Amino acid sequence: MGEVCFVGGFGLSLRQVGVSRNDFGSRRGVRVVKWARARVEPMRMSVSGSQPGLPGHDRMKFFVSAAISVAVFATVRSAMIYQVLGRSSMNRSLAMVAAPAVPLAFLPNINHLLSFWFGEFIMWSPVAKVLSLLVVCAAFAKIGGYLFSLADQEGEVDSPFWRAIRAIVNPFEDDFATVPTRVVSCFLASIGMVFFGILVGMVTQTVEDAVNSFPNMRIPAIVSNHVVVNGWNSSAPLALSKVVADGSKVAVITNHSPDEVIAEVRDKLGSDRGGKVYVRLGNPLVKFDLERVRAMDAKTIVFLSDSSYRENPDSKDVVSKTLAFRGSSNDFKGNLVAVVNDQRDEALVESILNGTQAKSVQIVNANKLLGRYLAQVVIQRGLNSVVREMMTSESATKLDFVAAKSGKGLVGELYSNIDRYNSLSGRTILGYVDSDGQVRISAKDDFKITSATKLLVIGDGSTRRAEGISASGFSLRPTETPENVLICGWRRNMTDMLTELDETLPPKSRIVVLGLDKQLTSLPKKLSKSSITQIQGKWVVPENLEKAFNSASINKVVVLASQQGADAEDEDSDLRADANSLAGLAHIESLVQANGAEVDISAEFWDERMHDVADHFNYANVIYPYEVGSRLVAETLREPLLNQVWNELLSQYGREVTMRPVTKYLGDEKTGAYESIAKTASEDHNEIVIGYANGKSAVLNPSGTDKTANRTWSEDDIIVTLSEN
């Protein structure tokens, strides 16, 4: 090998040493490729002056540096793998130790030690990820600068460290002439692409976490005099829609996914509910989480089960929520509403909440009321349409409470002496709230009305003509002729339903229940007024239906919402169960047509979207359990005292909605005004008239000429009353 020739000193610019481009070619030992950036560097020459190359010790440095860079890359990669695998763990360092490492062949202990401490640093420091990324990038830039100084054979790299940073930040910007510098440049470019890829991922994740922190309910709701919903299930959106429509603000505390709750709110309540419904994620049992929805500043708190009745028939979570709330409710003076599914839970929850200082406590057992209500619906065609209209808060025929002092000449009068149809414009008086806070639905009572008395009314105070309620028809409540009723399916409160049906049907009626053996074992074997027959088998099977129809001359059928095909984990399970019900109803209709008898069919469906399908059939009543339950909750949230009203109207205790023939009040007359009929019903029969029906239309709380004008009535016309049966 030859000797090393230095021209102008090591690392100096050729222009700085005064060498021109023209005479530089004669100087042996220096080769200039790009004159503008040419520098004088040492070169190893052969004796002949040809073939330059790196000295042996420089080559060794190059390969050692490359090995070190690979080792650092392997260590960082190992730590990143640990971090990703341990991301969802409570102790991420344990996840890192458990993950398969990429060991260094010559420093295994240091590799694991670095990985461990790197993982701990990442977990506990908020800026650790970005800082670590910058340190690693700087380390690669330093290594890259050293590799550039070793690989540069042509004097192309004037500042190796900054050129390495340039290669990382702006890959492939420089076009080097030699293979070694190109290899180093490509290596650093790949590091740069990895660096910026990770950096973009970090920024994206940070922004996403910041955005998600808002619906994840980390920020307390700034709201007061609102409704707090403690829990969430499939019936909640419909109940809240009535509250929000009335202008109230709602704050929901739930452990359900916030995205799912918000999606349901937008789907059921509309996308314009922003600013009216606030959703916060938290444990409803924890006081700190309740403070996120300002529970103590609410006007009403409603406790809901976190699963629907079909998914979970008991209300143990409601018991837990109310018990936890009582321990931290010293400052709450508003209304409490608890929605339960089980009668035993109803008494327990009521006793728990009565231990608070709340203004009122209302327990809604929609499931119990629904079973009793079904018994009324079965025997009165069109009744469900009437009750549904009365439960609609936007309706002109809704139930409400008003102050007696707002009427004409009511204060100081006895309740039995008032004119219930004209004392309040656009409203009919149905009852009053006594001094004990109990609602009395009455036609005649010797109760003295004061200025503080609240009156139960039907109507919104407007004098516009009430719109007719459409139904497939209306029928009278049977009073003498025995009925044969077929019940297809089963529900958990079946005993309540059968008891109510037995009290409602005329004596010597017959009830046939078609269901599975394990379901029938819990039913009573004997009723007080009616006989009961149990037929085992799936009711959707045609042979079983035919057997049931042959057992008695059936004239009324009720199909309960099917549990068959229903799966609580399947979001379309309600539709699958309703599809089975429709299949069974098709078989029932074929049997009815074959027998040629007139049969009233009442059907129950889980999913409200079945409205469009059910409207095509001539069913006597179509009931939606979720809808009825949601409307009961909505009515109670709108006015807590309405819970007492509906508990009476939807059971056999006290008054209930009843269809009566108009001839009962007209006698032999054919003409008369609605107002005169209502007064006759009140004075002679202790009944409260709330409307009338003819054909397939009913009108509640008529006003104007509908109320005062004489009209000719037919024998088929019906008067809708609140009667004691």
C-alpha positions in Angstrom: 0.0 0.0 0.0 1.1 3.6 -0.6 1.1 6.6 1.6 -1.6 9.1 2.5 -1.4 12.5 0.9 -3.0 15.6 2.6 -3.7 18.7 0.7 -4.6 22.0 2.5 -5.1 20.3 5.8 -7.8 17.9 7.1 -11.4 19.0 6.7 -10.7 22.3 4.9 -12.5 23.7 1.9 -10.4 23.8 -1.3 -11.5 27.3 -1.8 -10.4 28.2 1.7 -6.8 26.9 0.9 -6.8 28.9 -2.4 -6.8 25.9 -4.8 -8.5 26.6 -8.1 -10.4 24.0 -10.1 -8.1 24.2 -13.1 -4.8 23.4 -11.3 -6.2 21.0 -8.7 -6.2 18.1 -11.1 -2.4 18.1 -11.2 -2.3 17.5 -7.4 -2.1 13.8 -6.8 -3.9 12.3 -3.9 -7.1 14.4 -4.1 -10.1 13.7 -6.2 -12.8 16.3 -6.7 -16.3 15.3 -7.8 -18.3 18.4 -6.9 -16.2 21.5 -6.8 -18.6 23.7 -5.0 -18.6 21.5 -1.9 -15.2 19.8 -2.4 -13.1 19.3 0.8 -9.7 18.0 1.3 -9.9 14.6 3.1 -7.4 11.8 3.7 -7.3 9.1 1.1 -5.7 5.7 1.2 -3.8 5.2 -2.2 -2.2 2.2 -3.7 1.4 2.5 -4.8 0.2 3.0 -8.3 -2.0 5.8 -7.3 -5.2 3.9 -8.4 -8.0 2.2 -6.5 -8.7 4.1 -3.3 -10.2 2.3 -0.2 -10.8 2.5 3.5 -8.0 1.5 5.9 -8.6 -1.8 7.8 -9.3 -0.1 11.2 -11.9 2.2 9.5 -13.6 -0.8 8.1 -13.8 -2.3 11.5 -15.3 0.9 12.9 -17.9 0.9 10.2 -19.1 -2.7 10.9 -19.0 -2.2 14.7 -21.1 1.0 14.3 -23.5 -0.9 12.1 -23.8 -3.7 14.7 -24.4 -1.1 17.5 -27.2 0.5 15.4 -28.8 -2.8 14.8 -28.6 -3.6 18.6 -30.2 -0.3 19.5 -32.9 -0.8 16.9 -33.6 -4.3 18.3 -33.8 -3.0 21.9 -36.2 -0.2 20.9 -38.3 -2.6 18.8 -38.4 -5.1 21.8 -39.6 -2.3 24.1 -42.2 -1.2 21.6 -43.6 -4.7 21.3 -43.8 -4.9 25.1 -45.6 -1.6 25.2 -48.2 -2.6 22.6 -48.8 -6.0 24.2 -49.1 -4.5 27.7 -51.3 -1.6 26.6 -54.5 -2.9 28.1 -53.0 -4.4 31.2 -53.2 -2.9 34.6 -49.4 -3.4 35.0 -47.7 -2.8 31.7 -44.3 -3.8 32.9 -45.6 -7.3 33.6 -46.9 -7.5 30.1 -43.5 -6.4 28.8 -41.7 -9.1 30.8 -44.1 -11.7 29.5 -43.7 -10.7 25.8 -41.2 -12.5 23.6 -38.1 -10.3 23.3 -35.7 -9.8 20.5 -32.5 -10.7 22.3 -29.1 -9.3 21.7 -26.7 -12.0 20.9 -23.9 -10.5 23.0 -25.7 -8.3 25.7 -28.9 -10.2 26.7 -29.1 -8.9 30.3 -28.7 -5.3 29.2 -31.3 -5.8 26.6 -33.9 -6.9 29.1 -32.9 -4.2 31.6 -33.2 -1.5 29.0 -36.6 -2.9 27.9 -37.9 -3.0 31.5 -36.9 0.6 32.4 -38.0 1.9 29.1 -41.4 0.4 29.6 -41.7 1.8 33.1 -40.7 5.3 31.8 -43.3 5.1 29.0 -46.0 4.1 31.5 -45.6 6.8 34.1 -44.4 9.9 32.2 -46.9 11.9 30.1 -44.3 13.0 27.6 -42.3 9.8 27.7 -43.3 8.5 24.3 -42.4 11.7 22.4 -39.2 12.2 24.4 -38.1 8.6 23.9 -38.8 8.9 20.2 -36.7 12.1 20.0 -33.8 10.5 21.9 -33.8 7.4 19.8 -33.9 9.6 16.7 -31.0 11.7 17.9 -29.1 8.5 18.7 -29.6 7.3 15.2 -28.6 10.7 13.8 -25.3 10.5 15.8 -24.7 6.9 14.5 -25.6 8.0 11.0 -23.2 10.9 11.2 -20.4 8.5 12.2 -21.3 6.1 9.4 -21.3 9.0 6.9 -17.8 10.0 8.1 -16.6 6.5 7.5 -18.4 5.9 4.2 -17.6 9.2 2.5 -15.0 8.5 -0.1 -15.5 11.5 -2.4 -15.7 14.4 0.0 -19.4 14.8 -0.4 -20.3 15.0 3.3 -19.2 18.3 4.8 -21.0 17.9 8.2 -21.8 14.3 8.9 -24.1 14.7 11.9 -26.3 17.4 10.4 -26.3 15.5 7.1 -27.6 12.5 9.0 -30.4 14.5 10.5 -31.1 15.9 7.0 -31.3 12.3 5.7 -33.8 11.4 8.5 -36.0 14.5 8.3 -35.9 14.9 4.5 -35.2 11.4 3.0 -33.5 11.0 -0.4 -33.0 14.7 -0.8 -29.2 14.2 -1.4 -28.0 12.1 -4.3 -24.6 10.7 -3.2 -22.2 9.3 -5.8 -20.8 6.3 -3.9 -22.5 3.1 -2.8 -21.5 3.3 0.9 -22.9 6.8 1.4 -26.1 5.8 -0.5 -26.5 2.8 1.8 -26.1 5.0 4.9 -28.6 7.5 3.4 -31.2 4.8 2.7 -30.7 3.4 6.2 -31.3 6.8 7.8 -34.2 7.5 5.4 -35.9 4.3 6.6 -35.3 5.4 10.2 -36.9 8.8 9.3 -40.0 7.1 7.8 -40.4 4.9 10.9 -39.9 8.0 13.1 -42.5 10.1 11.4 -45.0 7.2 11.2 -44.8 6.7 14.9 -45.0 10.4 15.5 -48.1 10.7 13.4 -49.7 7.8 15.3 -48.9 9.4 18.6 -50.4 12.7 17.5 -53.5 11.0 16.2 -54.0 9.0 19.4 -53.5 12.1 21.5 -56.1 14.0 19.5 -58.5 11.0 19.6 -58.1 10.6 23.3 -58.7 14.3 23.9 -61.9 14.2 21.8 -63.1 11.0 23.4 -62.6 12.4 26.9 -65.7 14.5 26.4 -68.3 11.8 25.8 -66.5 9.5 28.2 -68.0 11.8 30.8 -64.8 13.1 32.5 -66.3 16.6 32.6 -69.2 17.3 35.0 -72.4 18.5 33.4 -73.2 22.1 34.1 -77.0 21.8 34.6 -79.6 22.3 37.3 -83.4 21.7 37.8 -83.1 18.7 35.4 -84.0 15.0 35.3 -81.2 12.5 36.2 -81.5 9.1 34.7 -79.6 6.6 36.8 -79.2 3.6 34.4 -80.0 2.8 30.8 -82.0 0.1 28.9 -84.0 -0.3 25.7 -87.1 1.4 27.1 -85.2 4.6 28.2 -85.2 6.5 24.9 -89.0 6.5 24.5 -89.5 7.6 28.1 -87.0 10.4 27.7 -88.5 11.6 24.5 -91.6 12.8 26.3 -89.5 14.6 28.9 -87.2 16.3 26.4 -90.2 17.2 24.2 -91.6 19.2 27.2 -88.4 21.2 27.4 -86.7 19.5 30.3 -83.0 18.8 30.3 -81.8 15.2 31.0 -78.5 13.9 32.4 -77.8 10.2 32.1 -75.3 8.4 34.3 -74.6 4.8 33.1 -71.8 2.2 32.7 -73.0 1.5 29.2 -70.8 2.6 26.2 -71.3 6.3 25.8 -71.3 6.0 22.0 -74.1 3.4 22.1 -76.2 5.6 24.4 -75.7 8.7 22.3 -76.5 6.7 19.1 -79.8 5.6 20.7 -80.6 9.1 21.8 -80.0 10.4 18.3 -82.0 7.6 16.8 -85.0 7.8 19.1 -85.0 11.4 20.1 -83.6 13.0 17.0 -80.2 14.6 16.3 -81.4 18.0 17.5 -81.3 17.0 21.1 -77.8 18.4 21.7 -77.8 20.6 24.8 -80.8 18.8 26.2 -79.5 15.3 26.9 -76.1 14.9 28.6 -74.5 11.5 28.9 -71.8 10.7 31.4 -70.0 7.4 32.0 -69.7 6.2 35.5 -70.8 3.8 38.2 -74.3 4.8 39.4 -73.5 3.4 42.9 -70.6 5.9 43.4 -71.4 9.3 44.8 -68.5 10.9 42.9 -69.9 9.7 39.6 -73.4 11.0 40.5 -71.9 14.4 41.1 -70.9 14.4 37.4 -74.6 14.7 36.5 -75.3 17.1 39.4 -77.8 14.6 41.0 -78.4 16.7 44.1 -79.5 19.7 41.9 -82.0 17.7 39.9 -85.8 18.1 40.1 -86.3 14.4 39.5 -84.1 11.3 39.7 -85.3 8.1 38.0 -83.7 4.8 38.7 -83.7 2.3 35.8 -82.5 -1.2 35.5 -79.5 -1.6 33.1 -81.3 -4.3 31.2 -84.8 -4.6 29.8 -87.5 -6.8 31.4 -87.2 -9.5 28.7 -83.4 -9.7 29.3 -83.6 -9.6 33.1 -86.9 -10.0 34.8 -85.7 -8.9 38.3 -84.6 -5.4 39.5 -81.7 -6.2 41.8 -79.6 -3.4 40.3 -82.3 -0.9 41.0 -82.3 -2.1 44.6 -78.6 -1.5 44.8 -78.8 1.9 43.2 -81.5 3.2 45.5 -79.7 1.8 48.6 -76.4 3.5 47.6 -78.3 6.7 46.8 -80.0 6.8 50.2 -76.6 6.9 51.9 -75.6 10.1 50.2 -79.0 11.8 49.6 -79.2 14.1 52.6 -79.4 17.2 50.5 -81.9 16.0 47.9 -85.4 17.5 48.0 -86.8 16.6 44.6 -88.8 13.7 43.2 -87.6 10.1 43.1 -88.9 7.6 40.6 -87.8 3.9 40.5 -88.8 1.5 37.7 -88.9 -2.1 38.8 -90.0 -5.4 37.2 -90.7 -7.6 40.3 -93.4 -7.1 42.9 -91.0 -8.0 45.8 -88.5 -5.5 44.6 -91.3 -2.9 44.4 -92.0 -3.1 48.2 -88.2 -3.1 49.0 -87.3 -0.1 46.8 -90.2 1.9 48.2 -89.1 1.3 51.8 -85.6 2.3 50.9 -86.5 5.5 49.2 -89.1 6.5 51.8 -86.1 6.8 54.1 -84.9 9.9 52.2 -86.0 13.5 52.4 -87.3 13.5 48.8 -90.4 15.5 48.0 -92.2 12.4 46.6 -91.4 8.8 45.9 -93.0 6.9 43.0 -92.4 3.2 42.2 -93.4 2.2 38.7 -93.9 -1.5 38.1 -94.8 -1.4 34.5 -94.6 -5.2 34.1 -97.3 -5.8 36.8 -99.6 -3.2 35.4 -99.1 -4.5 31.9 -100.3 -8.0 32.8 -103.5 -6.5 34.4 -104.0 -4.1 31.5 -103.8 -7.0 29.0 -106.7 -8.6 30.7 -108.8 -5.4 30.1 -107.7 -5.1 26.5 -108.6 -8.6 25.6 -112.3 -8.1 26.3 -112.7 -4.5 25.0 -111.9 -4.0 21.3 -110.1 -0.7 20.7 -109.3 0.0 24.3 -105.6 0.1 23.7 -105.9 2.9 21.2 -107.9 5.0 23.7 -105.4 4.4 26.6 -102.5 5.1 24.3 -103.9 8.4 23.3 -104.4 9.4 26.9 -100.8 8.5 27.6 -99.5 10.7 24.9 -98.1 13.9 26.5 -98.5 15.9 23.2 -102.1 14.9 22.9 -105.1 17.3 23.5 -106.6 14.5 25.6 -103.7 13.9 28.0 -104.1 13.6 31.7 -102.8 16.4 33.8 -103.2 18.3 37.1 -104.3 21.9 37.4 -104.9 24.3 40.3 -108.5 24.6 41.4 -108.2 28.4 41.6 -107.7 28.6 37.9 -111.3 27.5 37.3 -114.6 29.3 37.6 -116.3 29.2 41.0 -114.5 26.0 42.2 -112.8 27.3 45.3 -115.1 26.8 48.3 -117.5 24.4 46.6 -118.1 20.7 47.4 -116.5 18.4 44.8 -119.9 16.7 44.2 -121.6 20.1 43.3 -119.1 21.3 40.6 -119.7 21.3 36.9 -116.9 19.1 35.8 -117.4 19.6 32.1 -117.5 23.5 32.0 -115.7 24.8 35.0 -112.3 24.5 33.3 -112.2 25.6 29.6 -111.1 22.7 27.3 -110.8 20.2 30.2 -113.0 17.6 32.0 -112.4 17.2 35.8 -111.8 13.6 36.7 -110.7 13.8 40.4 -108.7 15.7 43.0 -105.7 15.4 45.3 -106.8 15.1 48.9 -105.0 16.5 52.0 -102.9 13.4 52.3 -101.5 13.7 48.8 -103.6 10.8 47.4 -105.4 11.1 44.1 -109.1 10.4 44.2 -110.8 9.7 40.9 -114.5 10.3 41.7 -117.8 11.4 40.3 -119.3 12.5 43.6 -117.5 13.3 46.8 -118.2 15.6 49.7 -114.7 17.1 49.5 -114.4 20.9 49.9 -112.2 22.4 47.3 -109.6 25.0 48.5 -107.3 27.3 46.6 -104.5 24.8 47.2 -106.4 21.9 45.8 -105.0 20.2 42.6 -107.6 18.7 40.2 -107.0 15.8 37.9 -108.3 16.6 34.4 -108.3 15.3 30.9 -107.4 17.8 28.1 -104.8 20.5 27.5 -107.1 23.5 27.9 -107.5 24.1 24.2 -111.0 24.4 22.7 -110.1 22.9 19.3 -112.0 19.9 18.2 -110.3 16.7 19.3 -109.1 14.4 16.6 -110.7 11.0 16.3 -108.8 8.0 17.5 -108.6 5.3 14.8 -108.9 1.6 15.6 -110.2 -1.5 13.9 -113.4 -1.0 15.9 -114.7 -0.7 19.4 -116.6 -3.2 21.5 -118.5 -3.2 24.8 -117.3 -4.8 27.9 -119.2 -8.1 28.3 -121.4 -8.2 31.3 -123.6 -11.3 31.0 -122.7 -13.7 28.2 -119.7 -16.0 29.2 -116.6 -15.6 27.1 -114.1 -18.3 25.9 -110.6 -16.7 25.8 -107.5 -18.4 24.4 -104.1 -17.2 25.7 -101.2 -18.2 23.5 -97.8 -17.9 25.1 -96.6 -17.1 28.5 -95.3 -14.2 30.6 -93.7 -14.0 34.0 -96.6 -12.2 35.6 -99.1 -14.6 34.1 -100.9 -15.2 37.5 -101.7 -11.5 37.8 -103.1 -11.4 34.3 -105.3 -14.5 34.9 -106.6 -13.1 38.2 -107.4 -9.8 36.5 -109.1 -11.6 33.6 -111.1 -13.7 36.0 -112.4 -10.6 37.8 -113.2 -8.9 34.5 -115.0 -11.7 32.5 -118.6 -12.6 33.1 -119.2 -15.6 35.4 -118.8 -19.1 34.0 -116.4 -17.9 31.3 -113.6 -20.2 30.2 -109.8 -19.5 29.8 -107.6 -21.8 27.7 -103.9 -21.4 28.1 -101.6 -22.9 25.4 -97.9 -23.1 26.5 -95.0 -25.2 27.4 -95.2 -27.7 30.3 -92.6 -25.9 32.4 -94.5 -22.6 32.0 -97.9 -24.0 32.9 -96.8 -25.5 36.2 -96.6 -22.1 37.8 -100.2 -21.2 36.8 -103.2 -21.5 39.1 -105.3 -24.7 38.6 -108.6 -22.9 39.6 -110.1 -19.4 39.4 -112.9 -17.9 41.4 -115.4 -17.1 38.6 -114.0 -18.7 35.4 -112.7 -22.2 34.6 -109.1 -22.7 33.3 -107.8 -25.3 30.8 -104.1 -25.8 30.2 -102.9 -27.3 26.9 -99.2 -28.2 26.7 -97.1 -27.5 23.6 -95.6 -24.6 21.6 -98.4 -22.4 20.6 -96.9 -21.6 17.2 -97.4 -25.2 16.1 -100.6 -25.6 14.0 -101.6 -28.9 15.6 -101.5 -27.4 19.1 -103.6 -24.4 18.0 -106.1 -26.6 16.4 -106.4 -28.6 19.6 -106.9 -25.4 21.6 -109.7 -24.2 19.3 -111.4 -27.6 19.4 -111.4 -27.5 23.3 -113.9 -24.6 23.4 -115.8 -22.2 21.2 -113.1 -19.5 21.2 -114.3 -15.9 20.6 -111.3 -14.0 21.9 -107.6 -14.7 21.5 -104.6 -12.9 23.0 -101.1 -13.6 21.7 -98.4 -12.7 24.2 -95.0 -11.5 23.0 -93.0 -14.6 22.2 -89.8 -15.6 24.0 -89.0 -18.1 21.3 -86.2 -17.0 19.1 -85.3 -14.2 21.4 -81.7 -13.8 22.4 -80.7 -11.0 24.8 -77.3 -10.7 23.1 -78.8 -10.3 19.6 -79.8 -6.7 18.8 -82.4 -8.1 16.4 -83.8 -10.7 18.8 -87.0 -8.8 19.4 -87.8 -8.9 15.6 -87.0 -12.7 15.6 -89.4 -13.3 18.4 -92.0 -11.1 16.7 -91.5 -13.1 13.5 -92.5 -16.3 15.4 -95.5 -14.5 16.7 -96.6 -13.5 13.2 -96.2 -17.1 12.0 -98.5 -18.3 14.8 -101.0 -15.5 14.1 -101.2 -16.6 10.5 -102.2 -20.1 11.7 -104.8 -18.6 14.1 -106.4 -16.6 11.3 -106.6 -19.6 9.1 -108.4 -21.5 11.9 -110.8 -18.6 12.5 -111.7 -18.4 8.8 -112.2 -22.2 8.7 -114.6 -22.1 11.7 -116.5 -19.1 10.3 -116.8 -17.6 13.8 -116.1 -14.0 14.8 -113.0 -13.8 16.9 -111.3 -10.8 18.4 -107.5 -11.1 18.2 -105.2 -9.1 20.4 -101.5 -9.3 19.7 -98.5 -8.3 21.7 -95.1 -7.5 20.0 -91.7 -6.6 21.4 -90.4 -4.3 18.6 -92.2 -1.0 17.9 -91.2 -1.3 14.3 -93.9 -3.9 13.9 -96.4 -1.0 13.8 -96.2 -1.0 10.0 -96.9 -4.7 9.8 -99.6 -4.9 12.4 -101.6 -2.1 10.9 -102.4 -4.3 7.9 -104.2 -6.8 10.1 -107.7 -6.3 11.6 -106.5 -7.1 15.2 -108.7 -5.9 18.0 -105.7 -4.5 19.9 -102.0 -4.4 19.2 -99.9 -3.9 22.4 -96.1 -3.1 22.7 -94.8 -3.9 26.2 -91.8 -1.6 25.8 -94.0 1.2 24.6 -96.5 0.9 27.5 -93.7 0.7 30.0 -91.9 3.7 28.6 -95.1 5.7 28.5 -95.8 4.9 32.1 -92.4 6.1 33.1 -92.7 9.2 30.9 -96.1 10.1 32.5 -94.6 9.7 36.0 -91.6 11.9 35.1 -93.9 14.5 33.7 -96.1 14.5 36.8 -95.3 12.1 39.7 -98.9 11.9 40.8 -99.9 10.4 37.5 -98.3 7.1 38.6 -101.1 6.7 41.1 -103.7 7.5 38.4 -102.4 4.9 36.0 -102.0 2.3 38.8 -105.7 2.6 39.3 -106.9 2.9 35.7 -104.8 -0.1 34.5 -106.0 -2.6 37.2 -109.2 -3.9 38.6 -108.9 -1.9 41.7 -110.8 1.4 41.7 -111.8 2.9 38.3 -110.8 1.8 34.9 -111.5 2.8 31.3 -114.7 1.1 30.2 -116.8 1.0 27.0 -120.6 1.4 27.7 -123.6 1.3 25.3 -125.1 4.8 24.8 -128.6 3.3 25.4 -127.6 2.9 29.1 -127.9 6.7 29.5 -130.5 7.6 26.8 -133.1 5.0 27.7 -135.7 5.0 25.0 -134.5 8.3 23.5 -132.6 8.4 20.3 -131.3 12.0 20.5 -129.4 13.9 23.1 -126.3 16.0 23.7 -123.0 14.5 24.9 -123.0 16.9 27.9 -126.4 15.7 29.0 -125.3 12.1 28.7 -122.2 12.8 30.8 -124.3 14.4 33.6 -126.7 11.5 33.6 -123.8 9.0 33.9 -122.3 11.0 36.8 -125.6 11.5 38.8 -127.3 8.2 38.2 -124.5 5.7 37.6 -121.4 7.3 39.4 -119.5 7.2 36.2 -117.2 9.8 34.6 -117.7 10.2 30.9 -114.5 11.1 28.9 -115.6 10.5 25.3 -117.6 8.5 22.8 -116.9 6.1 19.9 -118.8 5.2 16.8 -117.7 2.9 14.0 -113.8 2.9 13.9 -113.3 6.3 15.4 -113.4 7.6 19.0 -113.3 11.2 20.3 -112.1 12.0 23.8 -112.8 15.2 25.8 -115.1 16.7 23.1 -115.6 20.5 23.1 -117.7 23.1 21.4 -120.7 21.8 19.5 -119.4 18.2 19.9 -120.2 18.6 23.5 -123.3 20.8 23.6 -125.3 20.1 20.4 -128.0 17.5 20.2 -127.4 14.6 17.9 -129.0 11.3 16.9 -127.3 8.2 18.4 -127.4 4.7 17.1 -127.6 1.5 19.1 -124.0 0.7 18.2 -122.5 4.0 19.5 -120.3 3.7 22.6 -119.7 6.0 25.6 -116.1 5.8 27.0 -116.2 6.1 30.8 -114.2 5.8 34.0 -116.2 3.2 35.9 -115.9 1.1 39.0 -116.3 -2.5 38.1 
